[in-house]
Amino acid sequence: MTQKNPDARLEDAAMAAADTDAAADAAGRPSTSFADLGLSETVLAAVSDMGYEAPTPVQAAAIPEVLAGRDLLAAAQTGTGKTAAFLLPTMDRLPHVVPPAKKGERGRRRRNAARGRGPSMLIVTPTRELAQQIDDVCRAVAARTGHVAVTVVGGVGYVPQKQALARGCDILVATPGRLVDLMEQGSANLDEVSVLVLDEADRMLDMGFLPQVRRIVAGCREQRQTLLFSATLDEGRVGAITDLVRDPARVEIAPVTSTADTVEQYVLPVSRDAKNVALTAVLKKEGPERAIVFVRTKRRADTCARRLSRAGITCGAIHGDRSQAQRERALRDFREGRVQVLVATDVLARGIDITDVRYVVNFDVPEEPTDYIHRIGRTGRAGEEGWSLTFVTEDDVAEFFDIEALMGKTADLYDADGIDTGDGAPAVDPDRVPAAHAPSKKERKRRRQRANKARERAPRTREPRERAPRAR
Ligand code: AMP
């Protein structure tokens, strides 16, 4: 669904190669090729089918470790090539539950041999869109390795998914909620899972999927290889599940704030009442084509899309209440230029690989500072130029300053010439210093909550051991 066109991929490959080469040069080492990483000829053929020329840094670091059978703890965001980093080495080693087709053999006989069995690899990812992206890469590799992959996500019918699982599969790609439903209905059996990948683990926890993740892990084999990918390995964010990996190799690529460096950032102080009119004016001034507007809530996404349509700007809306088909249509229309603007909630902020986004407008300041990084990361990808504009009102300017403090840099004031910003727009000092900003009340509360959570988690295992010597 979100595969890049071959040209864009090749550009990325060049970028990736440049990154890897730069890192290698700096360390005085020769640059790495896919062939150097230990992948088989079969998987190297798939790499070449996909047009990848050189491994990205996360691929170069992770592939040999995974091929050696080690668990992995990897900090890497979408856009770093992490999907291939886990799929290439795992699929290279993965046994076939469904026997690969022999020349001239009928597909049905082959599937009958595996009826009801598998998967031996499970990939859990937070959103339907990410599942679809993984499915795409999985199929490209499977075209060479002969593995059978099934994807199960929420928002679509159960019956085809149950039928696909009943036929047997080697690889299952799933979102947590739907997978737990299918387990409870007796349709998904994880007994044979010997490789488990948890993708965007921080996001899954943020979305409240910890109970589902624990339930899923409990269904997998005790003896297994576990790969955990997350935008951050911060203890406060993913500490609740890092116990799932054993003696892992650690790979850390691009800290979460790095995307912010490639995007020109602007801020527009505006009054609450003038926001809507200002949005239309900005889009018309800059040209609305290939812009994404982020808003905080599903309702605001719908009303904002309607308002823009009335102003003659074609747009699609994408948020958690839209069906899978509606989301896919909106993404496709945007990608293919049938609509000019995509209005989205943070459902789209992470993970989705849309190239060629000219700019991002944060109509509302995001709730979580890291979502800001993910939102603006939709533009300026793979070396393309991109920029972002954030509207700030009296209500959320302090939260925006928190984000700047996190990034350690400030956004430039947008040239609002010809745009009515209303009465009562907040004052934003163009010479402000990000680090000097005192955290807002909301940020202080958020930090307290995180610290409390970390404290609640930590002592449970340690306390009894610490008390033991005193009792003797
Ligand atoms: P991901 O981080 O897995 O979402 O990948 C981001 C994009 O990079 C996808 O469009 C991939 O097709 C592309 N990609 C992944 N690995 C490479 C590579 N080694 N060379 C070029 N493009 C790549």
Residues whose N, C-alpha, C, O or C-beta is under 5 A from the ligand:
A	BS01	AMP	K4 R9 D12 A13 A16 Y52 E53 A54 P55 T56 Q77 T78 G79 T80 G81 K82 T83 A84 D353
